[in-house]
Amino acid sequence: MASGEALKSLLTRALSRRTLLRGGLGLGALGSLAAAGCTPLRAAGGVVAAQDGAHALHAMAQGYTQTAGILMGLPPEAPEPTWDATTPMDILTAYDYGRETKLPNGKTLREYTLIAEETEVEVAKGVTYPAWTYNGTVPGPTLRCAEGDRLKVYFHNKSRHPHTIHFHGIHPANMDGVFEQVPPGGSYVYEFEAEPFGVFLYHCHTMPVKKHVEKGLYGAFIVDPPTPRPPAKELVMVMNGFDTDVDGENEFYTVNGIANYFVDHPIPLKIGEPVRLYLVNVLEFDLINSFHLHGNVFKLYRTGTSLSSYEVTDTVMLCQGERCILEFTYKLPGKYMFHAHQSEFSELGWMGFFDVKA
Amino acid sequence: MAEAQTGGRSTIGREAALRGFGPGAMALAALPLVLLAAMVYVFAIWGSALVGPAPVPPDALGKLDIERVTFRPGEIGVQVVNSGPAELTVAQVLVNEAIWSFAIDPQPTIPRLGRATVSIPYPWLEGEPHAIRLITSNGLVFKKDVAIAAPTPEPEPLFFLVFALLGLYVGVVPVYLGLLWFPVMRRFGRGAMDFALALTAGLLVFLGLDAVHEALDLAGRVPGPFQGFGLVGIGLIGAFLALVAVGRRTVGAQSGRSEAQRRLALAYLIAAGIGLHNLGEGLAIGAAYAIGELALGAFLVIGFTIHNTTEGFGIVAPVARHGAALRHLAALGLLAGGPTILGTWLGGFTYSDIWATLFLAVGAGAIFQVVFEIARLPGREGPGWLAMPANFAGLLAGMLIMYVTGLLVAA
């Protein structure tokens, strides 16, 4: 009997806890209503936000709280997305510079629109994957700007799950894409000054982050130095993997989204042509990735935050989320392979060819 | 058909039976079938709309079973069956964690319960493990790990001979060795003979249980839709009842034959039952040999030889008292042991878990039927004789002999 009483009191406590949470949710719903008028609402953090950090993040991912700055629907002033790359070859040389205007203070304003949605993407010949994408591709648009530019990124969530954009680089805490969870149908405007120059990335930071990144919510983010780097043929390679059977291991390893794509479609280069490669590693599950260039060496600029090269080498190892810039020139014609120097990655799709011609 | 079945009944009964199958009754009988067909049609057209959306799309639950992996010079062959709820398309093939080129016959899209053969030009290494992965267009991965790659035997004269020898050692020779007890048994009195028959029954009960166990084991490996457990039931009961029908016409008391003839018929039944069992055993041995699992073959052959010698004893026990012509003994040995050779060929060249399960179950059913016949034989009034202490001891001794000789096979 005594244990029965204990159980009853436990149940009562659990119930009141749930009621409290529901109350929090109600408050959130009220907040959304007010926000629907596109007025940024400075609402106090929800009930759950008062708890410790990790709990608060989990709760926010479930939409229990209303956070400042979350809008419903895409703001009308957002520019049309211009990203039209579809193949890995397109992504290799496509840059999204955003809508460019001059601010009264003489600085450049760049406005981008990123839309999170659920898209079936091809990850190896004949194999599709139910990805979560920014603007329809994995990786998403390569956002490009110069140091000191004012950036406004209109983010709209058209998927069934909450998402954010977390940029690497310097910016205010509320532009970091960690606490401001954007619910399905919601929007958020990230606004900050691009600094410092270098090659960065952006990705969703909704918990569980591993899931949101492995599903494809990431892209390259290039900040050029105030004085541009010397002219070169510029390429972007985002190294990633896909876990098609959801067992916590990658079935395929790719650059720019499709396994072995650059084996079937070698990248044309010219003898003597300077090449600058922006390399981003967004591989999940495997701790490191690498890039090895055949028949050549390259100047390595770690993270691209300095204009002087770190070393001259033929292989570079990158941890999850690490980036670098590679500069090289081919002297002799022919087909040269590039690949991860982890053979198990290269033979599961992370390899390709440069086709160097006179 | 109806007339034949009712032939012995009264005229009234016969008319009633005929009236029962008039056009009206036929239509009534067809009605449920027509309605069923209509329902199937409606569901086929409207699909899941009639029951609401499925919580998980059927192709996400897809399943491919890799039934057999063959290793030929420079090529790995993969025989695959789609045992899932929806068609699947094989889009990529990995061997030892590397994407590999492949060809697939007849086509990459495999319908439900359909089969295909994937050919992978791969420089496989003898004696090393090989991990095969088939990745479908929707990203599912189906795996088969081969512990040790060994060249797959081709159906060429040499291997026919090798398998024939294997079957000969394991099945035919032991049975004939057992038959050599015949002259000794001829001197047995009634009591000793009953003991020998009880011993035979014991041997067979053990053999039957062993076959059921093996069949159920294999049934677990049979792809889901092919219902391995159901196959065991069909094989077991089907074989049992079919042989009971045969037995009733040959061994049964009403068959109007002499005691000697009935006992010879029983010997043939036992030989046939053991033969069916040995077919399944041969299948298993041939398959194991083909994939290199019988690398320590000699030891296993010794075990099977000793184990199966007891089978020959069982065959001749019923005919010992009345005697049998030499040609009958030769035929009995061939009937019981010969199928082993057939089994090793089938198992070695075209192994399938489905067929092996069915064969083993049929063998088990056949053996239990033989036990049934033996139990009914001596007193003709029922199986009570087996409960007598001496005979019961014989039964138990038979099972124990099988158990002890079985220890040799387990190695």
Interface residues (C-beta under 8 A of the other chain):
Chain A: V123 A124 K125 G126 V127 T128 Y129 F242 T244 D245 D247 E251 F252 A259 N260 E344 E347 L348 G349
Chain B: T89 A91 Q92 L94 E97 A98 I99 P108 I135 T136 S137 N138 G139 L140 V141
